[in-house]
Amino acid sequence: MRICFTLKVRTNMLAEYKLRHAAVWPEMLEALRSAGWHNYSLFLAPNGLLVGYLEADNFDAACARIKDHPVNARWQAEMTPFFEQITVGGADDNLMPLEEVFHID
């Protein structure tokens, strides 16, 4: 299953957000892989629009597995302040998958 979601990064924090993602912790990368997040990419627009894409056999199960991983709590604590409109939980609690309306294959 393909998943696409959006979030909004604070425009005054774009440079730091990019720096953090240029050096994602190896244990976080392993946690994502072992939780079932595959082909995961993030795209960032100059206005702060963040578009995420990933593939997972079961998105809900993959989200539950990553939430249970100890490294995720540390990562979310550091990353959540980068986002606008997060009032409850972390960024991973606010992922709203978009509806896929077309796929060429």
C-alpha positions, 0 to 999 in steps of 0.5 A, a space after each residue: 500500500 502506498 501512503 502520502 501525507 502532508 504536514 507543515 514545517 515552520 518556515 523559520 525552521 526549514 534549514 534546521 529541519 533539512 539538516 536534521 534529516 541529512 543525518 537521521 539517527 541510524 537507530 531511527 532508520 532501523 526502527 522505521 525499516 523494522 516497523 514496516 516503513 519502506 521506500 519512505 521519502 520526504 519532500 519539502 517546499 519553500 513555504 514549509 509544506 512537507 509531503 511524505 511518501 511511504 509504502 507499507 503492507 499495513 499502514 496502521 500496523 506500521 504506525 503502531 509498531 514505530 510508536 512502540 519503538 523507544 527511539 521514536 519517542 526521542 525523535 518525535 520529542 526533537 522533531 515536533 517543535 518544527 511543525 505548525 498546528 501540532 497541538 496534541 501528540 507528536 508529528 507522527 500522531 498527526 499524519 493524515 493520509 491523502 486519498 489516492 485518486 490516480 496511479 498509472 499502474 
